[in-house]
């Protein structure tokens, strides 16, 4: 029974630290944008790696009268 006098304050301190850590992370912007980092891997940003002479010029789309 005497151990509860030690464990309850320790649990309260740990809970307080967890709540403080959560509010600190929210205020520092950790949860502002959850979608962009996950989608940034999908963006094609290696255009600068292709040599200029290997790039094909864009061809205009021709309309046909059917």
Protein Blocks (a to p, Z undefined) as FASTA:
>chain_A
ZZmmmmmmmmmmmmmmmmmmmmmmmmnopmmpmmlmmmmmmpccklmmpcfklpccdddd
ddddZZ
